[in-house]
């Protein structure tokens, strides 16, 4: 990249990180993300308001030179060494030499999805609170073309560096809808034409038998507790994955990936 082009791409207020300045918790109301994939996706997301970047100079310039990112106007850039960056993130977090601070993504509603598409399922998570699991499910959902992920606002992890790193960029591309009442949201999905399949080891049919040809919403519960009774009552069918009896259950992120694959490969 020519010098002037690099200067434009690196526009922002650049400085050197001083004695751990900016370390500790993120600014109130802000989200701190790290890792090359998560940060690249955030910087390339027009809906993400990035406020600040801390990075090893060589890495940031390399990303700009390669055309992977362009730093928005007004974003403060501070160069730092890897040990300094480690103070900005969770203990032992793989920051990969770059950290950003940004605003949370704008809130979305189910109505924002528009008309349902048969090939694009919805993934509904009932009290799944582990950010690693939610991030992994987001990654699978984005990979298999899901319409969105739906969680409760109080019983799901917030946006975070851990979740974003597990999602490997999918946090920025997959719509995430948080609702107050999951049962009411499932009713809205039914009204919109979705067939709601709850996944549970005690399901009366297999997932293959339950899959329709039209729009589908997969509903998954937390590991251990599974689907709550009232949420299961708002599903059209409870289905199971045909796993061996010697294995009690699958990790919720694995179960979600299998369901999404089955949906993507079903006969239309």
Beta strands, then each sheet from edge to edge (+ up, - down):
strand 1: 13-16
strand 2: 30-34
strand 3: 50-55
strand 4: 76-79
strand 5: 98-103
strand 6: 122-126
strand 7: 148-152
strand 8: 176-179
strand 9: 195-199
strand 10: 205-206
strand 11: 216-221
strand 12: 237-240
sheet 1: 1+ 4+ 3+ 5- 2+
sheet 2: 8+ 7+ 6+ 11+ 9+ 12+ 10+
end
